[in-house]
Amino acid sequence: MTDGATQSTEDQDQKIASIADSELESTIDTPEPQPGTLITTAQSSIIWTPRFILIFGLTLVVVLSAASLLTEGWTNKYYPGEWVLLSYIVLLSGGWIAVIARTRSPWMRIGGIFGGIWGFLTGTSYILSLLSVDPQSPIIAHLNAATNSALLGAYICFSINRTSFRRWDTLFFRFAPIIGGCIIILIFLLIPAQNRSLSSLESTIAGVTLYLCLLVWWLRPSCWKTQPGPTFLFGIAPVIQLILAIPGAITLDANLFFTQVMLLSVLLGILRVVQGEIRLTLPG
């Protein structure tokens, strides 16, 4: 009886030792997460906390209400509409600074820098409009191309951060620039020779870049799976801009209102990104 009990105890000790060794090996062999991949460990926290939901909802309601009132004031000629849009740029500038300051990811910081450039160029275009610069001036075409290119740079960085890359993502980033470049060349060649100019080329670049800003988010299922909030909010901005670019699509007062909605969508996207970075970098 004693020998049997001793043998049973030894068997249990061997089993415990083998389980501990296997757990240790699995811990050692587990690779560290690579930049740009989705974090799925216990470090990931709930992003939509009650406090953030309240802040997000209040921002949405207050800004939309203010946009309606501000549009009404502009319609009554109390102030220029450019001043209204510049106030949004001030808010967005604070958001881009928060992205750069609060995040630890290099992709997010680079995206925040591109976003700051986009905000500066967008504000410059509003100032030029306030100064009654001719919309057909070459400087406007240069500015639009640079502005949309900066937005595309920010969107690429944000969409890559914490998103697991799949085969479709690799194919998209490999062929989207080639297809976009071919479309720009084709459109430029289809323009009558007498109308071809650097301004027309840059206007084409601005338009194609805006479509790429949308496709970077909405054409990649990995973004919808890992970052549905930023994907929707950031994707709305180029959609609104493309609609507003259609001649005679909407009235002037509606144009001002929806431009504010476009800027609001970017602001809400920044709030969601900053909140996500704060929650995902919390200890424990």
ABEGO torsion letter per residue (X at the ends): XAAAAAAAAAAAAAAAAAAAAAAAAAAAABBBBBBGBBBABAABBBABBAAAAAAAAAAAAAAAAAAAAAAAAAAAGABBAAAAAAAAAAAAAAAAAAAAAABABAAAAAAAAAAAAAAAAAAAAAAAAAAGBBAABAAAAAAAAAAAAAAAAAAAAAAABGBBBBAAAAAAAAAAAAAAAAAAAAAAAABBAAABBAAAAAAAAAAAAAAAAAAAAAABAAAAAABAAAAAAAAAAAAAAAAAABBGABBAAAAAAAAAAAAAAAAAAAAAAAAAAAAAABBX
